[in-house]
Amino acid sequence: MKKLALIAGALVVALVLGLGGFVVVAVGALSSSAAAAGSGSAGSGVCIPAEIASTKPTPPATIAPAPAATGTAAAATSTTTTTPDSLDIPRGSGTVTLNSKQLAIATAVITVGRQLGVSDKGVKVALMTALQESVLRMYANSSVPESLTYDHDAVGSDHDSLNPFQQRAGWGSVEERMNLDYSIRAFFGGADGPNGGSPRGLLDIDGWESMAPGVAAQTVQVSAYPDAYDKWEAGAEQLISALGGGIASGCGTGTISGEMALPLDQPYQMTSGYGPRDIDVEGASTWHAAIDLQNWPGNCGAPVYAILPGTVTLSSALWLSIKHADGFVVSYLHMYKSDRLVEVGDQVVAGQKIGKVGNVPPSGGCHLDLRINVADDTNPQVAQLTLSQNETRMAPATRPEHQNFVDPEQFMRLWGVEVCPDDWCKRL
């Protein structure tokens, strides 16, 4: 039996399975129905997700990855990052090999940290902690039978400790602690932390920035082995360098607040746009309710990333669909089922690696078909887009299956994101 824990605000992380697309946080008029929970503020140049911010600055627009381990949350110039399926990192005088699930959790830590405006030093502390406590695995506990009903990577028996940070009962309910996003946000804490400062997360500790990373980790964890975190410092830095380059700390200029990622590693090309098209592929539609993207030269196997957070609701032969808290559904077509890294019921975050580009028919070659179904949308900005598209697109009455789909390019611009910018994306 699989249980799913819903996070406050209904968005962001559950299982992150790698990230290489550029996460772009857009700050603007807040109208998302999922943004009502929580309140907060940000310092200059820091982007806060809609789920936790009510007062938002207006930083400059950028689509750039965040820097590697520099100790700041400032934006950097654009690069392309490909997430490995495994990674060797140092552990003291030795090494440890992390698999895709462990890298998933590392990416989640980095992503949430960046979304909260935490410096890379703070992210490093969190990674060092999770490496020491669990080697980046989601732990259930044999002494807490309820925890075994949730998705987990390993089973421990240390008191009532759960999750990658081995958080005990004082950190939250079993359901909360077995939610990856909750556990990360609880570790960071701060004014908007789900633990409310008790127990203290990293951001609740005065002067943590001046502490040695291992000391800061111990101050949060209060471990019986206070010196154990130090051996992971170099490994945590390597993880930030390897996985953090595709995460953007800059903000877009769209009308919807919240995080968004690009679906493929950059650069890529758009082989088919939204609307009518000429195509000779058997079974393919001449009215395209999607956009088609591919990494040149168009081989199968390139990573595919979720553009928005949500819950996987469909994984058929052709479709992988993820439903957002605001009701609309983002679908990713043509991935082989054997290459998918998530399944129905999983929660995902923007930028999570969810599979690989495939060629499931009807298809004329390896590519990603990206489409947006707004049938159950509750977001007023998206609803306006839907009405606009219904008025302008060709023959909607003759193709009722297209009635609920909007142009992904127009949709992503609501977040201030250009899915195919002229400087690096070629339109065919």
Steps between C-alpha positions, in 0.01 A plus 500: 500500500637839407406814686572846374560794723380836379731789581390839622400700202464184294811555287870436461696184592436136569747288310754672284667268253765731361502844353661659203243749370516861611256574781352845456308653787258764384391779728194707422133529576404213723180327406578132517244316706785298644676812625268586782689309765782665688652844497850634494741748357822498311814701502618686194542279197360186666208319336247339729255239367135594499432236759690689768506862393243772529736794466715473192775720356529560129845380397622510139390228259750228424512142380828399648624217715604566855870502581690202627629500857580869542331569831243733348161477343582739216414418139770391255542472128329224308651153473374157408493234770438131447413299807692173533329173578764439769775704658808422708557753777766516770429378852791579724797317354281274286215529252135400477294441187156664498225357281219687324269489803769641726581770245127567490495589864815709465336693219190554714712647778674735257175597330311581819799682642523719192126561501525622859794726420742299713867555420707217359666467838160425654423254222837336564416463870169333411670261257771413753228424753296278270816322381604417855156411629382284209741525205212683329239230541138521609493295819196338651535346847407153620410653836250729328277258304302780337813623327527172309182584310671796333749490217847435643847390394616339823374388842673605819436438868653801675236611751223665290730667246374537142597641159840608362564726800394238755254741657329380816138542605548858619558606138153405386252217446598181323319620189685831507841352566461244223438785256831599343407863450382537859816344639724735300301809592498392865878464495540852360226640727490877519201730522300294252625159610235239573650434845444857616846525653460200729704294447736757356584471134820641356353844430372520859855487640659839561842526344491172310661670200819556700515141626701226336260294285533191720435707812190652341372152410558377853325803646186399312527126549640482856659169406693263726774518236564873457811462285346254253372764259840642408601209279218584260592862430691435177229261383228759564696759304532257211125438503427872481744534213360198312129549566456866589613657177161453340311671779429867452482749780395779266138595440280538200244770434183302448165553667503180704724451799666165541777282366529370145767301316581439137419143387831409333865581538589806302548561212221321317279560199123520445403265221126567512301782650148531635218509244446373145789325328591287201621159606526160331549285811230233523269563793635850572252789511500782247379734776771488764382567854860507623854602416774254398855544629821306446866526583708501183568261330174364634613176660292317755618497859535871579363584848149641532418732791169598656427866426279541808437320829205269540382141531534232233147404397557297182775277362369327189686360202521847345419752773658607828277761664564713810217696662579835656335618823306753291335220305668524161692197371837505327561196279824364358456264204710236321721391792546123524348366821828328583672841498254671735624580847166580662169318527138580574468651847851645516538867577756688295672838507580742219822386342472139613628244252195291418624291210677504166408614153349210306331410174175330601265513197342688342831674459737593220811488718629541853347812655293637788138600445402753770133591549282675757143391584307767689165323534518509881696825531423730795765763429343821366801595283504160335123522454545823306753329277257220436228738385740683272612178335146373458416813306794486261593143426374315192186291494481414869149360460621235258773378735350490848812332637677833449249708691680476830857555379678835483815611327792394724701802389226741611447297816867516601515873434262545792803406712728725298662200326573474128509134412678566170697826519665621182853506640532125548183321379452431129151474354466254211 
